[in-house]
Amino acid sequence: MSTISTGYTTEMGKKMRSMPEIHARYEKCRQRYKEMRGTGADFREQRAMIFGELKTLGWVLGKSDQQINQEANS
């Protein structure tokens, strides 16, 4: 149990991300989702996890579900 919390500090959970950091992560997720969608292999679970993160980041940025879907699928 002690090895799990070795690198954790109480300050780690308190740091807020800036809007540019959130936007950069959103764009990175969007690119990963497009790449997953474009491959012929079946990555259904991974695609669903990435899309979930994409939606959450989009909501933080103030985007509507429709806008997130359009950007993810364009």
Summary of the structure (lengths in Angstrom):
residues: 74
radius of gyration: 15.5
end to end distance: 45.0
largest distance: 45.9
contacts: 146
relative contact order: 0.12
helix: 66%
strand: 0%
